[in-house]
Amino acid sequence: MAKVGEVKLIGAWPSPFVMRPRIALNLKGVEYEFLEEKFGGKSDLLLRSNPVHKKIPVLLHADRPICESLVIVQYIDKSWPSSGPSILPSDPYDRAIARFWAAYIDEKWFPSMSGIARAQGEEAKKAAIDQVAEGLSLLEDAFGKISKGKPFFGGDAIGFLDIALGCFIGWLRVTERTQGVKLLDEAKVPGLAKWAGRFCADGAVKGVMPETEKLAEFAKLIMGKFKAPPPQ
Ligand SMILES: N[C@@H](CCC(=O)N[C@@H](CS)C(=O)NCC(=O)O)C(=O)O
């Protein structure tokens, strides 16, 4: 088990990527200090710890930095193997499949979701929404195959892929609300819609998944900043 003060996480509450290591640390029962970055700025500690990307999250384990959310989740799984459930599947094939879908989520699906708010005009917005829905259909199919009828991608407990996708549920709900669309639609993606409810209710997630209301307020604030005219 980690010594007091040995594990620190540089992050911010609205960030889906930061939520990933927070959930992993909760699953493993590892206590950590949360070093919250201020919105719109980057601390010296962050710049020193992640000089390549300058992004959150960064895990500091005994002052050694580890960057990139999914790399951090895998590090946590390996560093505390006997505390809590295994996060990555132990079978090499299952592990490869989990990594494949996690890469799909980060490289394809999430960029299309964040593209909805940026799309200019009704046609572009509809195309962006259709792209996200198409991705969710693929993920619905993957959920059926990977979970094999169990509650999570990871089986009976939250695993790697649950964390990779589940961290975006809050922002999905904000997108549904602000754009007036249903994305996690019970009629179209019933498995994922039920999975999302189970994921958010899990003890490792509950305390770190922001309320939709609070996240929507934050979204308004950042959109306002994007729309604001440049300072003279
Ligand atoms: N691929 C990175 C993405 C991290 C990321 O985009 N973090 C955002 C916060 S949600 C950030 O630090 N943005 C600041 C910036 O882009 O300068 C990961 O998985 O950790």
The ligand as an ORCA input file, in Angstrom:
! r2SCAN-3c Opt
* xyz 0 1
  N      -4.293     12.012    -24.265
  C      -4.306     12.744    -23.027
  C      -5.354     13.840    -23.107
  C      -5.327     14.726    -21.881
  C      -6.057     16.025    -22.103
  O      -6.482     16.367    -23.235
  N      -6.156     16.816    -21.036
  C      -6.764     18.112    -21.144
  C      -7.784     18.322    -20.025
  S      -9.225     17.366    -20.305
  C      -5.690     19.200    -20.984
  O      -4.804     19.103    -20.165
  N      -5.812     20.249    -21.774
  C      -4.935     21.373    -21.685
  C      -4.304     21.699    -22.988
  O      -4.666     21.101    -24.010
  O      -3.436     22.577    -23.000
  C      -4.597     11.764    -21.873
  O      -5.234     10.738    -22.136
  O      -4.141     12.032    -20.749
*
